[in-house]
Amino acid sequence: MVQIPPSFVATVAGRAPDPRYGISGDYWLQRLPTLIDASLTRWDLTPDGAAWHGECAIVVPVIDGDGTPLALKLTWPHVEAAEEHLALRLWAGDGAVRLVAAAPHHFAMLLERLHDRSLTTTSILEASEEIGRLMVQLDRPATPQFDSLAARAERWRGKLSAPCDLVPRRLREQAAGWLDDLLVTPGDRLVHEDLHDSNVLAADRQPWLAIDPKPVAGEWAYAVAPIVWNRPDAAARAASLRTHVRLRAEIVADTAGLDLERVGAWTLFRLVLNAVDAAEFAPASDEFRGRMIALAKAFTDPLV
């Protein structure tokens, strides 16, 4: 029997159902042992070590019937994970973990097994360069089934225009204004919107591969923000927060050949939107909200 880590139970327990799928964290956790067993049977797999996890998914090292080491991933059903298998199929292992099989109805995937070393083990400058290189490798046209940045615009505008005393009004107004300009040309590329150094693992067939895609149809300038808001301890140690985090974004942009002005605008927008979302959960989210606001202030001037 696969042992489900208590830390994963604590992470998922109590989550409200995603509006699209209606499955609470508690209910899904009750079903998880059965879902794991069903996946092992479906693909003729044998567990091969301790499970590990992220925020929404558990990964079980397995061996298939031919003795090939693989990874079984099961995810709590939510809208952000619904199209992960589609993106992995399109990338076909080119810059991303290879998808072996998927059972989308069960939010289950069988993946190639990568190493347990992430890009966080490298320097931030090296990680930023690698993120830029992966953006180039992953770049391709989006297909119609993916959600788009343009389709999210009305919801975003509503969030930014709603009263929110916990996020400075000038930041919300600047983000909303820049959004209107950005969406004049929203882009049609398949983008991994959560591509940061914790979501890149070492591999045998190339040094690093992206995992855990959150796909969206848009432009890669939108996807630079996560490298800015991750590794908060390093940012806190910087002599100048503004210089430090802007350099991260500039390195990614330069390596990937992105427009600096659009990178800066999208980064500010996503940071402000994070702060607005966090305000809904105050005071529990006060530290995160404050950090997003501080980072957003670093991008109020265009990158040049």
Secondary structure by P-SEA (a helix, b strand, c coil): cccccaaaaaacccccccccccccaaaaaaaaaaaaaaaaaaacccccccccccccbbbbbbccccbbbbbbbbccccccccaaaaaaaaaccccccccccccccccbbbbccccccccccccaaaaaaaaaaaaaaacccccccccccccaaaaaaaaaacccccccaaaaaaaaaaaaaaacccccccccccccccccccccccccccccccccccccccccccccccaaaaaaacccaaaaaaaaaaaaaaaacccaaaaaaaaaaaaaaaaaaaaaacccaaaaaaaaaaaaaacccccc
